[in-house]
Amino acid sequence: MSADARSYLSAALDIMQKRSLTRHEVDWAHLRNEAFSQASGAQEPADTYRAIQSAVNLLHDGHSSFFDPKQVAELEAPVETFEGLRGRSLEGRFGYVSLPGVQGAKQSYEQYVQRGRRAVAAADRSQPCGWVVDLRRNRGGNMWPMLAVVAPLLGDGEVGASVDADGRRFVWTIKDGSPRYDGKSFGWSGVDAVTTSDPPVAVLTSGATASAGEAVVVAFRGRPDTRFLGESTSGVPTGNQPHRLSDGAVLNLTEVMGADRTGRTYDAPIPPDEELLTARRTVGTSQDRVLAAAKNWLADQPACQ
């Protein structure tokens, strides 16, 4: 193995050992031996990619990943269409907002927040007494634009946290409609409050709700007058941090698990309060059993009487 390849592989393994959520559960001597054995004879950083991917798999967190420079360029390309991002009134009584996942460049996040907030405002024109937040097609990406859209429904204050392997907490808060991470603002402020303050909210989930989509679920967990309907989520309500390596490849490492506002942590599928199968072809139609159950629950809440 060349010195460059050895240094590159060592740097990636060092990041894993220092930052991984499962770092206290891994046999690092074994993992490193396996990685260097697999990369034997490597001359260029790219020759170590397979060994790094294998090491990622040995972390057993189900969420970390490794992207080569070409894949990174594709992931970071600007996205201008957000299929499924919409808001509307249901029967003139309830607000409905559907949040898909979002991944891409910073400008993509800005557009997502703008369009998402317009969708919420459109649904709020009928002065709904309660809301449906549909996360059934949200496969993840970046949680912060999503929280910026639903901030008026979450309400100001602490809505969750990230917890690392040593138990350190990094708090998620909403202030003036803007999400903040451990006090850091993302700049998305100035959103209008919804007509009904602290409305009841029905959150819809499915087995496709994953990663950052699950983080939004966690942010609603423990919120008063909130009910979860549908299916258990995918099972990766954990947080990843990208680490760019010297040649532009990215080690996307799982470093924290989500915690709701009550302090409960999540690192597995999140079950709903009311389990109902999501038939993909009926989502959003008059045959949508999950949406029907959500409307029935909202109709029974005091705010909607």
N, C-alpha and C positions, 0 to 999 in steps of 0.2 A: 504494500500500500504506500502511495506517495505521501509526503508530508502534508500537502494541500488537502488530500482526501481524508487523511487521518484527523487533521484539524477541523475540517468541516463536520465530519461525523461526531467528533467529540463535542463540538459546540452544540449540536442538536441534542445530544444525550444529556449534556449539562443542563440545558433549559428544562428538559423533561424532569430530571431528578430534583431540580430546585423548585419547580412551579406546579407540577402535576397534582391534580386533586387526589390521586391514588398513590402519591409518592411514599407514604408510610406503609403501603401494602406490597410494594414491589421489591423483588430480590434484584437489586441493582447490579451486583457482581455478575449474576447470571445473564441479565438483560444486556449488559455491555459486552460480555463474552460472545453472546449470540450475534450481536450487531457487528462486531469487528470480524467475527468468523465469516459472516455472510458477505461482508464487504472486502474480504481478502483479495488483494490484487488491484483494488480500485486505484485509478490514477487521477480521475477528475471528480469534483463534487457530485456530478450526475451519476457516477458509478456507485454512489452510496445511497441513492434514493430508495432502492428496495430494502436495504437494511434499516433505514429510518422508518419506512412504512411498517416493517415487521416489528420494530421496537414500539411504535405507536400502538399496534395491535396488542402487544404484551402489557400495556397499561390497563387494559380491561375496563375502560370507562365508557365504552360504547359511543363516544362522541368526538374524541380527538381525531384529527386528520392531517394529511400532509399533501401539499399541492406543489407541483413543479412550476417553474416560471411561466410556461405557456398556460397552464390551468389558472394561475393567479391572474394573468391578463384577462382571461375570459370572465372570471368571477368579479373583477373590479371594473369591468366595462360598464358605462352608464346604461341605466335602464329607464325607459320613458313610459312603458305601459305596465300597469299594475292590475292584472286581470283579477276581478273579484272584489276590488276596492270600491265599495258603494254604500250609500245610506238611503233610507226611504222610510216612509211612514207605513205602519201596519194597521189597517182598519181605522186610521185616523186617531188611534189611541196610544200606540206604542211606537217608539223609535227603533230602528234596526240599522246596525252597521256591521258590514262584513269586512274583516281584516285578513288579507292574504299576507304571506311572508314578503320580505324585501331584502335584497342583497345587491350591492353594487358600489358605485362611486358616491361621494358626498352629495353631489347634485341630485342623484336619484333619491336620496333620503329627504332632501329638501322638497322635492316634488311630491313624494309620498305623503309627507306631513301636510302640505298645502291641500292636496286633493282629498286626503282623509278628513281633514278638518272641514272642508267644504261639504263632504258627505254627511258628517255629523250635523252640521248646521242645516242642511236640507231636510234631514229627518226630524230636526227639532222644530221646524216651522209649524207643525201641527200641535205643538205644545204637549208632547207625550207625557203620560203619567209614569211610564216605565220603559225600559230599554232591553233590547236583545243585542248581545255582542257575539257574532258568529266567527269562531276560530277554527271551524272544521276543515278548512282547506289551507290553513296556515302551517307551512312546513319549516318556518324559521327564517333565519338571516340575522338582522340587527333588531334587537328588542326596543331600542330607544325611540325610533320613529313611530313604532306601534303605540308605545306608551304616550307619546306626544299627542296622538290622535284621540285616544280614549281618556286622556287626563281629566276632562270635565266630568266623566262618569266615575273615575276613581276617587276624585276629590283630593284636596290638598292634604299634605302630611306624609308620614311614612307609609309606603305601600309594599315594602319588601326589602330584601337584602341578598347579597352574595356572601357565602360563607366558604372560606378556604379550608384546607386540610388541617390547619392548626386552630380552627375555630374563630379566626378573625372575621369580623362582619364589615361589609361595605354597603351602606344603606342606600336604598332607592327611595327618593321622595318626589312629591309633586309640589311645586310652589308656583302659584299664579298660573297654573295650567302648563307649566314647563317641567319635564322630568329632569332629575338631577341624580348623579351617581356619586355618593360619598361627598356631596356638596358641590360637585362639578356640574355646571349647567351646559346644556347642548345648544342653547340659544333659541329654542322654540318656545317663545312666550307670546302673550297677546291673544290667546284664544278666549272666546266668549264662553261664559258658563251656560249650561243647558237650562231650559225654562224651569224644570222641576229640580230643586236642589236635593241632593242625596236620593235619587230615585231608586226604586228596586231595579235590579239588573239580572237578567238571565244570560248565562254564559254557555255557549254551545261548543262542545269539543268532539273530536273523533280520534281514531287511531292514527290519522294523518297529522294531527296537531303536534308539532315537534319543536324542540329547541327554543328559539326565541318566542315561538307561539306559545309554548308551555310557560315561558317566563311571564307572559301576559296573564295566563291563567293564575299563576302564583300571585301576581299583583292583585288579583280580585279575590283570592282566598282570604278568608277572615274579614272581608268587608261585610258590614251589616246589610240585610235585605238583598242578598245575592244567592242565586241558586245555579248549580251546574248541571247541565243536561246533555245526554248523548252517550259517547263511549269514552273509555279510558284513553288518555293521551299516549303518545308514542313511547315515552319513557326516558327522555333525555332532557329533563328540566335543569340542566347544568349550563354553566357559562364558559365560553371559550375565549382565549386571548390569542390573536395572531402574532407570531414571531417571524419576522422576515430574516432569512438567512443571507449569507454574503452574495449568493448568485441570484437572488430575487425569489427563490422558493420560499414557501411559507409553511411553518409548523403551526397549525391551528390547535392549540392545546387546551384541554378541559382543565380549568383551574379552580372553579368554585361550583357549589350547588346553590339552587335557589332556596330562599326562605320567605315565608309569607309574613304579614304584619304582626302575627301572633308569635313568631319565632319558630314555627314548625318548618323543618327543612325537607327538601324534595330531591331525590336522585333516582326515581323510578316512575312508572306510569301513574298518572294522577286520575283516580276514579271520579266519576260524576256523582252528584247526589241522586240523580234519577237516570238510570241506565236505559238507553233506547238505541237501537241499531240505526245507524245512518245509512240509508239507501242512497248511494251516490246520485243516481238518476233523478231522485225526487228533491234534492236539496234546493230550497228556495221556491218550490212549487206548492200547489194546494195539497199535495200528497205528502208533504214534509212532516212526518210524525213528531220529530224533535222540535221543530219550530212551533207546531200546534200545541205541544205540551208546554213550551215556554210561554206562549200567549195565555194559556189557561192559568198557569201559575201567576203571571203578572196580574191577570184580571182579579185574582183573589187577594191581592195585596191591598192594604189600607189606602195607599196613595192612589189606587185605581178604582176604588169603590165609588 
